[in-house]
Amino acid sequence: MNDTVIGVETRRVEGREKVTGHAKYAADNHPEGMTFGYGVFSTVASGKIAGIDMDDARKSPGVIDIFHHDHFPALFKVPQPMGSPVTSLSGAIVDERRLPFENDVVSYAGQFVALVVADTFENARAAAYKVRVRYDAAKSQVATLAQGVKAAAPKDSGKGHRRGEPESAFDGAVHRVDAVYTTPVETHNPMEMHATVAYWEAGNLHVYEATQGVTVHRNTLARVFGLTPDQVEVRAPYIGSGFGAKLWMWPHSVAASAASREIGRPVQLVVPRAQMFTTTGHRPETHQHIRLATDAAGKLVSIRHESINSTSFTDGYVETCGSVTSSLYSCPNVLVSHHTTQVNRGTPTSMRAPGAAPGLFALESAIDEMALAAGQDPLAFRKLNYSQKDESTDQPWSSNHLNDAYDQAAKAFGWEKRDARVGSMREGTELIGYGMAACNWEAFRTPSEARVSLNADGTATVICAVQDIGTGTYTIAAQTVASITGLPLDKIHVKLGDSSFPDAPVSGGSWATASVMPAIADATRKAIEQLKGYAGNPGTPFADAKPDAITLTGGNLVHGSNSVPFGEVLSKQRIASAEGHGRTEGNGNKEFSFRSFGVHFVEVRWDPGISRLRVARVVSAIDVGRVINPTAARNQVDGAIVMGLGMALFEQAEFDERNGLPVNNNYAEYMVPVHADQPETQVILLDYPDLHLNEWGARGIGEIGMTGLAAAVANAVYHATGKRVRSLPISLEKLMDVPATRAA
Ligand code: MOS
């Protein structure tokens, strides 16, 4: 293996395409004769459609057709997934099982109730505003998690864990914490809108889609339209991010594809930003009850983490808040449970570090409270309760360098300068708070395929259906081929994001790198074998050599004193390319528990005079196995820190308690961090290879940085202000002292 490539800071190989505007995103595609769809979206959260008045809309310029529940083709529902669909290459998955326009039932505001197709985007939108829908609105609706819990007992949604006797251990313990933490609805808000461009050719469906998984999206559309997967092509060469919202198909993709078949022309359908708060998933609201207890020495003796999340009336999405809780700390008595409650919102979905992001806000806030209750430093407390193995499965860790992460980050941050007394650290008018929290994410490896060709012109081509969602997968694919062939990166063509390429997993779960590299390596090695076979043909300089004795070095075939560029050997024989098809399986290793570890240290500054809270510094140390491209890897953690700040301080999609309507479904009122909010960040990548997962020891880095950050901020805020905010976001009014009522 060539270590001048793997682990080396590498600029994105597709960077030029992006900065010059040549990279085409879904809605940049305009096939000949394309039309435009624009949705009509429900303005009630619950009820039935009583009637649709389309007279004005039909007369509007350029209108081709208007689809709705009485005018839409019959399609097939996506079956319940079987086996492990999330990581399978043949599965079909949706979060919202209801088909668009399936019937007259409305179960959330912002649900598609009609689709106008017209000759231009402007005409489609203008006509859509003229469609008048009458509703039989339900007398009441469920607008919030709290209302849901009042309306019906939450449903046990499995994925729980129990060991020992957590109840009695808690009751008999020396130090105890018992608190409820909540997180609001958050929305993914990728820069690139959800979009579909669909057209049909000879009974086959072609789709450009903003998706994190072309292979599964293809499988899913095939099920819906009753086609075989080879009759559907889904392309997503570039994605303007997804954060989980683009993992599985949403109604607009079906709507655009069906409309295109009905009118016999291509249809482009972009989901407006407001409906990206309703009909393309969100992180659900959570309510988390945590009870912790220690003995006199501060050793954890009981952990309970019981969560409820909101889901829709159509689907049972589970936010696995306790997924990390069962294994992060050593403790003999543990209970983790997950419940769901139905609300009149669209179906939730995975959002960057699903489960762990809200879960570790709660757990790592509670651990801070527990450390203080036990009279300990929060870092020392975590080290004291470090778990030598995964106690939830009784497996050893494949690789765990959490204590090293703690030490390196604490040193870089200057944790030893922390004065433990609340509100004791000041500079000018500002109170300074230091906080920390662990981060954690499961490490996966899924099946994948890839094809590599070594071409007569001396270049190599790798094709694989996997997508680059902005994370650097093009570069990692090129690095893999470069490290095995010795070719420079600029001689390697990478083609991704097309379902007609060899099947690959979704770009999600932080598993693309760990899953796709082995398939690409397998394909590369097979291509080299074929190349050596061609090299042994009569008339070549290697005709007398055994294939095993020939090596490929720096792009040259070498045997003894013979060294010839491999392209020459192929072109002399008029052979276009030597090829290999790679296929590798998922992680079959049952011996170990595979997780990634890390820690965030955060400094906040609170100026009580003007009620200003700033996150000034973040130092993170992350243990994700071998780092393939440190440039892109650090970029992922930096990005996760920004998103984590949003979660901690700003993000909250609100729904009117009286009618379930979204309130702040736009970029102006759904607050996210801006440049002025950015702290100084330092990301330390530990880089210990985890060779139990793949030959490089790479785990995956997309999500872990998102976990724990909000807790580290909340813990720092407590240290500065003495206010324990258990309900995200940490908005300013939660820190301001309520003015005493003045006597009249
Ligand atoms: Mo990630 S939530 O698996 O895109």
Boltz pocket constraint, residues with backbone or C-beta under 6 A from the ligand:
constraints:
  - pocket:
      binder: B
      contacts: [[A, 212], [A, 242], [A, 243], [A, 244], [A, 245], [A, 247], [A, 350], [A, 351], [A, 352], [A, 353], [A, 354], [A, 507], [A, 508], [A, 509], [A, 510]]
      max_distance: 6.0
